[in-house]
Amino acid sequence: MIERHHLALLHNLAHTGSLAAAAEKLHLTQSALTHSIRKLEQITGVTLWEKQGRKLQLTAAGRYLLAASEDVLPRLEAADQHLKALASGREGQLRIGMECHPCYEWLLNQLKVFLPRWPGVELDVIQRFRFNGREALEQHAIDLLITSDPIQATHLTNIPVFTYALLLITGEHHALAKRPWISPQDLTEQTLLTFPVDIQRLDVFTQFLLPAGIKPQAHKTLEALEVMLLLVAQGRGVCTLPDWLAAKLQQQYAIKTIGLGEHGVQKTLYLVLRQSDRDIAYMEEFIRISQSANL
């Protein structure tokens, strides 16, 4: 079987034209190089070199194999470099799944810092409203999950990023707009707008309404945050958002923020990843960027 060192030998002999020069470049003795040539010819079953005076000349078979080496060797060298980069974490793939749907703007800010530092890392962001983050991680469909619900599993690790309060969002002239906080009963006559996610995964239900046995008058789902906020500003419903995002959006929309309950609803944003990927350099960097970010 022809091996990589055989092709390197052939390449160096062809470009130096002498045993002495090729042996020096390959850090071999001339006798060792001569033995390697004979071994290669035994493997291939053809004569690769002909001696013409003090120089060696390739035969037709040798020229064919040289052409192959000039195609294969650069590819192998590139593969070596790529694998070394993967091992050091300088190259790779980062596929991010999002269960925190309002966090898209936050993620964009982190990527603006991350991407210039890691040009060799291929990025993909997967945002699906009926997205099963745990299953995606376990099936290697994603590498990192952004969620407010940590996943308890020995092969996964949950990295806390920041804590935030979930707030009710109303129009400026809404009947609840002047309240510092509301009770679950205050939503019995309201249309609650949410993203199209199962109720069991919506914090306003699991952390606020359902424990009190309360349902809103109506529950409508929308995929676009911008449309949701336009409807809220027009008094056609209310919604909930993280405090850090609501503070930014108040500059763009005619909306008010109100606490959920006297003590509020507190949540933590997590990055969830496979335990085996925790030490990848670019993964560690993304975590550091995320935890040090200013909201």
N, C-alpha and C positions, 0 to 999 in steps of 0.2 A: 504494500500500500504506500502510495506517495504521501509524504508528510510535509508539514509546513517547513521544516528545516531543510528538506530537500529542495524546495522551491527557492528558499533564501540562498542556498548554495549555488544553484543554477543562475540566479539573478546576479549575484556578485561576481561569479566567474565571467559571465557574459559582458559585464560592464567594466571589469578591470582588465580582462584579456590575458591574465597570467595567473599561474598557481600561487606565486609568491605574494602578489598584491591581494588576491582574494583570501588567502590564508591569513594575512595580517588583518584584514578588515573583519574577518569572522573569528579572529582570536584562536586560530587553529595552527597546528604545524602543517607543513606541506604534505608530509606522509599521511597525516590524518585526513587531510582534504582529498588526497588521491584515493584513499580507501573509501571515503564517502561517495566519490564519483563512481567508483567501481560498484559499490553497493547499490546506488541508484540505477545504474545500467542493468544490474542483475534483476532488480525489482521490475523495471519497465520492459526488459527483454530486448532493448534496442541500444545501439551505440548513439551516444548523445554528443560526444566530442571527437574531433580528429586533431591530431597534433600536426601543425604546419610550422616547421622550424622550432622556434622557442615559444610559439604561441599556440593556444588552443582555439579551434574554430568549431562552432556548432554545426551538427549535421541537420538534416531536414527535421528529424524527430526532435532534436534539441531545440530548434527554433520554434517548433510547435509548443513544446513544453514551456519555453521561455515566455511565449505570448500568454500562455495560461497563467504563469506565475505573475506576470505584470497586471493581470486582471484580478487574481485572487489575493495576492499579498496586501495591496492597499485596502481591500475590503476587510481582511483579517485584522489589519492594523486599526482600522476604524472601529471594528467590533471590540477590539481590546480596549480602546480609549473609551468607548461607550459603556462597556461593562465596568471599567474602573470608575467612571463618572457615576454610574448607578450605585456602585458599592460605597462611594464617598457621599452620596446624596446630592450631587450637583445636577444630575439629570433624573428624570423619572416622570411619573404621571400623578397628578393630584385631581381626583374627581370628587367634588364637593356636593353632597346632598343637603337639601334644606327642608326642615320641618317647621322652622320658625319663619313663617311666610313674610311677616313685616320686616325681617332682618336683612332683606336683600340690599338695601341702601348701606347698612353697616358693613356687609360683606364687600361691597364695591370699594369702600374706603380702605379695607385691609388689603385687598388685591392691588390697589394702586401703589402700596408700599412693597408688597411681596414680589410682584411680577418683575420689576426691574432688577431685583437682587438675584432672581433665579430664572434666567432666560432659557435654561435647558429643561425646565419643568413644564410639561404639557398640562394645560388646565381645562377642566370642564365643570360646569355648574348645572346641577340637576334639581329643578324645582317643580315638584309635582304635588298637587293638593291631596291626592290619595296615595301618598308615598309612604312605603313601609321601610323606615330607616334601618331598623335592626336587620331585616331580611336582606336589604341591599348591602350592608356591611358584611354580613356572613357569606353572601354569595359573591363578594368581591366586585359588585357592580359600582360601588363607590368606595372611596378611601377615607372620607371624613364626613361626619354628619353634624349639622348645626341644629340644635334642638333645645327646647326648654324642659324636656323630660329625659333625665338620665336613664341609661339602660343598664340594668344589673346583670352582668354576665362576666365570668372569670376571664374570657378571652377578649373582652372589650374594656377600654378605659375611658372614663368620663373626666374631662378637663373643664373645671369651671372658668368662665371668662368674666362675667360681671352679673350683678344682681340688679333687677329693675322692678318697678311697680307697674301693674296693669291698671290702666285708667279707662274710664268711660269717656267717650267722645260725643259731644252733642253740637248742634248749631248754636250760634251766639245768642239767639233769641228763644231757645228751647226752654220749656217750663222748668227743667232741672238744671239749667246752666249756672244758676247762682248758688247752687248747693256746694259745700266743701266736700261732701261725700254722700253716697246714696246707700240705701238698703236693697236687698234683693227684691222686696215688695214693690219698689219704685219702678221696676221694669215690667210689671204685669200689664201695663197699658202701653208698652212701647214695642216698636218694630226693631228687632235686633238684627243688624247686618253683620255677617261673618264671612270668612273665606269658606269655600266648599270642603270642609273637613268634618269628619265624624264628630258628633257631639262629645263623645268620650275623650276626645283629644283637644277640645276647646276649653281653655282655662276659665273663661267667663262662666261656662257651665259647670265644670268639675270643681272649681275652687270657690264659686260664688253662688250660682243659682241652684244647682242640684242639691247641695247640702241643706239648703233651706226649703227644698221641695217646691221651688218656684219655677215657672216657665214664663217667657215673655209672651206678649199678646200675639206676636208674629215673629217668625225667624226666616230671614231671606239670606241667600248666599250669593256672593259676587267674587269673581276672580281678580278683578282689577282694583287695587287700592285707591287709585285716583277717582274712579267712578264712585266707589264707596264713600269717599270723603265729600264729593260733590253732592251726593244725596243727603248726607248728614248735615252739611252746611245749609241745605235747603229745607231742613226739618222733616225729611222723609224717612227718618230712622236714626238709630244711634249705633255706635260700634265701640270696640275696645282696642287699644293699642298700647305698646310699651311707652313709659313716660319719656324716654330719651327721643323716641321718634315723634311722639305727639308734640314735644316742645319745638322741634324743627318745623313741623307741618303747620303749626299755628301761624307762622309767618306767611304761609301761602293760602290758607283756607280760613273762612270765617267760622272757626270752631272753638269750643271750650273743653277743658279737661276737668274731670271730677273723679274723686277717689271711689274705689269699690269697697264699701264698708268703712266703719270708723277706724279700723286698723290697717286697711288696705290689703291688697293681694300682691304678695311679693313672689317673684320668680327669679330663677337663675338661668342664664344662657350657658350651654355646655357645647364643647367640641367632643364628639365621641369617635373613637377610632379603634382599630384592631390593636391589641396589645403588642403584637409582633411588629407593628409599624411605628411604635412610639419613638424609636431611636433614629429614624431616618432624618437626615440633616434638614431637608427642606420642610419636613413635617414639624420638627422642633422649632424651626424659624417661624412658620405660620402661627404656631401656638404662642410664641413670644410676642409677635406683632399683635395678635388678637388681644392678649392679656394686658398689653401696655397701651392700647389705643384709648384715645380720649373721645368720649361720646359727644 
